[in-house]
C-alpha cells in the first residue's frame, strides 16, 4: 500500500491521544473528554507544496522526496470558537501556561503520529525546521490567528536501512526519585568520545560531538519565532 493510504488511520491515532486538559471524571471514550486544545495535523501530498516546505525547512531534500508530509499545528483558534459560543472570551493563548500546555499537546500528537506510522511499517523523519520561517508555513497552510506550526514529520517506506546512532546512557535520561546532576558530566564526556568514534566508523567527516552540537543550537535563538507568534496572538502577558 502507498504510505498515503495509511494517513487516515495514522492521523486518527493522533486525534484520540491523551491531552493536557480534561475533566478528572472523564470516561475512557474520547467523546467524554473535555479538551481545551487539539493540535490539528495538516497533510501535504502535493509535490510542489512539499518542495516549498523543504525550502522553508532549510533545504531538507527528504521532505520533497517523501510521499507525505504532516504538519503539527498548535490550534487555539478552534477552542476560541467554543469559548465564544459559550459566551466567554478566550485568554489562554496570552498566558505562558497556555503556550506550554499547547506545545506539550503538540508533542504528544507528534509522538503518536510517529509511533502509529512505524506500526504500519513506514519510515519517519521528524522535521523541526519548519520553524525556521514560521510565517512562510502559516501562509502556505493558510493558518488562522491563534495557531502556530510547531513540527512536522515525513512518511514513506525506508529505501535503505541506516545504522542506529549511539545514544547517551539511560542514567542521563532517567533520574530515579530525584534529579542526579552528578551523573551528567561523566555521561557527556563519554558520549562525546563515542559519537566521534561513530562518525569515523561510518565515514562522516562533518559529524559533531554532542557538546559541539548543543553549542550550535542552544547558544543562539531566533527572534523571528517570537514576533510571528505574537502576531498570531500568542502574546504571553501572564
Order of alpha helices (4+ residues) and beta strands (2+ residues): alpha-beta-alpha-alpha-beta-alpha-alpha-beta-alpha-beta-alpha-alpha-alpha
